[in-house]
Amino acid sequence: MMIRTTLAALIAASLALSGCSSSTTSSGGGGTTDTTTADDTVSDTTTGNDTVSGDTTADTGKDAGKDTVKADVGPPTASWGTCTISDTACMQGCVPQACSDAGSACQADKKCTDLQTCFQNCGKTPIVMPPQDATPVAQLPGETTDTYCQRVCEIQGGPTALAEDQAYIECVIGMCLDCATSATDGIPKASCQASCGLENYCLDGYNACINDADCVNTYGCMLSCASGDQACQTACQKAAPAPALALLKTWNDCETKYAKTCVAP
């Protein structure tokens, strides 16, 4: 599972978040249906040379019948977006259409919008640290100020807001960013492609977790763990009910399977 540390501040700072309430959405889940054309060009790998002619067009012999035999085709080929993170106009054009659902979910939760504002403040120069109460979060030895700032935001925001914000971030990366150039904008290509794979193939499992209170709390708990902190990850999992862990595993297995499937359009 990809644990985000700096992506939220990086992306939120490039967007006018008020534009994320558009009612248009283009996010698509993975499936096994044939989405090309009636006269397909991909051979039918299940039945070999079919003997039944296609029912809509003059299919070739080896492809005949594939219009009704769809299970062997596999999911559609995914492609990533066209924007660089620094191209604000491109991002503002893409995000409201591609990520309306995720953006609206965050906008409807004040804790999530407060979290996004907190992350944006961490990206300012100078950094604007979130106010803390009488028992502040201690800065870890060697922890940079911006990482510390974001960690305080995560702790104060709580697991649900953190998971909602992550859902938005995953959509922005997966649907709008050009993974070929994202490395130059501070996002590793592998992370960009993993998000693209998730958005194209794993939305059913992802949404099942996001819409389950126990699963989303577990997910948010794991997001708040420092990178490589296995003890923290394990503690989050041990505190979760078995059904929540099952949902999380189903989604994570799918994300792992399709992490490298996205290709340039």
Steps between C-alpha positions, in 0.01 A plus 500: 500500500629841410536714812483866413727743680531814287257454210204670668674832554663488155176443314267710715729799456459476122121498496213732572321257727170680469486375142471139610125501551411446134225244446673343199703187555701277269661259744468143377546166671674197360309218341514218250277644229611565144503878453666539160267466199255252358755387245777413742862452405609292800496125453262290709739321734235275653348327200769533236357499149127544548258361247214740571496829315489826692150629549561868432781524241698277272752374753799295390494126561725501806310792652147389417270473799717714728234769510301267726796320665641780709654333804825417321575858398610634840475857631545794263849640458547783749667828417613783720414867487667782312575764767817581684450599863631850422246555219222655707271568203517137386440370852206733558348380175546130580435464872137628524396256226709195594485524879164656580387224737820493704526879507139544608537242778790694645327836455198370693717417803643802682773285654615406150501858372680612816755225437557620142544857624746373761701318231503812282635705792780246540601571140524876546821697538544549786313193623185576701486241775156389623413621850529235772342450838663466843647159407660567160630235262876472548730540202702184441882504488612577146145574383487793256270788584270444201465126576434581864239757399317248281515233772335740745230569239439126460472438874267795551290415195432142607476181294170568322602842367841364406344214303256738326784729402704203378209386282503843337878497460498150346240612246690816406819302443335206326270692267673830428879478535735397222708228666778540244581850625382478860845407633620848411213642705593310817281189459675167432390340172418172677267680743330680213446175308373321813238771548409480133455122530284543809272754332463295182465151645432498873228753575250237611730374777620848585147640535393199706771588753445876490129451569556262795566682828734235644694461176543872444619548860755221456613647169533847652689355796751336266538820299601682817789257562846621409648343188646160587347493850383138494413501871254784443348323198462179698334680790245655264420160353472326838245758613282443192208254479548206264244621239681834472834325448342281231376809313838665533681189374271463198565858395874483574540174304336665200718810526810282517388295199441803278772729637696496172222475246460864407645607168533830320201589280 
